[in-house]
Amino acid sequence: MQSIRLLSGIGDKGPACIQLTLGDRIWLLDCGFGPEANAHFNPLWLEGVEAVFITHDHIDHIGGASYAVEAGLPIYATAQTAKALPPAAKVHLLPEQGQSVIDGVTLTTGRNGHAMGGVWFHFDLGEGFYYSGDWSEESDWFSFDAPPPAATAILDCSYHLDDVPQSQRLKAMHSLLDWVPGQVLLPVPPSGRAGEMALHLIRRYGHESVMLDPECQDTLRAALSSGNVSTNAQEIAPLLDRGPMEQARFLICDTPNADGGAAWGYVRAWHESGRLGRDAHVVFTGHMTAHARGIYSVPGGYFQRWNVHPPLRDQVKMLKRLGAKRFAPAFCTHPEDYLVEGLDAEVFFHDRVRL
């Protein structure tokens, strides 16, 4: 029997982990940790598993990979994603665009528009099985490849029923950035929204107004050399060889929740100096953990979403594009809200579903 089951990532913004059963074989799709500190990867999810497939290098999709490495399991990932794995990992490289035949199963991968080296999976099983991982079709930085048809799908629904497009998000962001005085810290995942935010800000405010921390510089330099980002990406090149610019207006820094890296260093320094909330501000743009929510709750902390997941209109469009008969709305807290008329696809949750 060929079947799938969501072990984690359904009913919350929690670790991504899906079990794919192929007769007497078990494969694991993603092995995340977090994003909340108490959202752990369960090592028991590896019981009986013969291989692990990882869509991209964000912690809620790759954070539990050390357990798979310790178990000696083969890990299938793109070259970029593999860079985030422990050195002892038994990596089998997947193309960012193309097909791979693994133990007789055809796996098609395509760029997910969300992260460097990030891909979606399409398995030629049953009438087709599609797992989006995280995905976005609104990026000016990352490319997105349309998948082939699939009757069964697990979709990134991180934004739940929110249907605000990126164009409106950007207008709201402009209003905020034009209003706050002084410097603005934008905590980001370097392999995620860092590049597209830098691209947008330099177009609106000029190169001299934007600084990238060394972690973001290194990651984006690799992105430009890979050739797997949009042709517009070269516009950020002047930012990559520039030393620290303490007086730049916009500081794009690792980590996304300002709980480490340069972002936490700036927050701590601004708080201790009394600048936070006066002439120094922090704008979070993605999912906020408890640490980020603590910063957001004090003067100088703000939230303004920058779309890196699909709004509802793109979720619906994907279901129609796939011709999906059934789907699981993953990574949102109330998946039962998708039990509505008009989606033309049956909704499933934790239950094991045959392909």
ABEGO torsion letter per residue (X at the ends): XBBBBBABGBGBBBBBBBBBBBEABBBBBEBBBOABAABBBBAAAABGBABBBBABABAAAAAAAAAAAAAGBBBBBBAAAAAABBAABBBBBBBABEBBBBGGBBBBBBBAGABBGBBBBBBBBEAEBBBAEBBBAABAABBBBBBBBBABBBBBAAAEABABBAAAAAAAAAAAAAABBEBBBBBBBAABAAAAAAAAAAAAAEAAABBBBAAAAAAAAAAAAAGABBAAAAAAAAAAABBBBAABABBBBOBAAGABEAAAAAAAAAAAAGABGAABBBBBABBBBAAAAAAAABBGBBBBBBBABBBAAAAAAAAAAAGBABBBBBGBABAAAABBBGAGBBBBBABBBBX
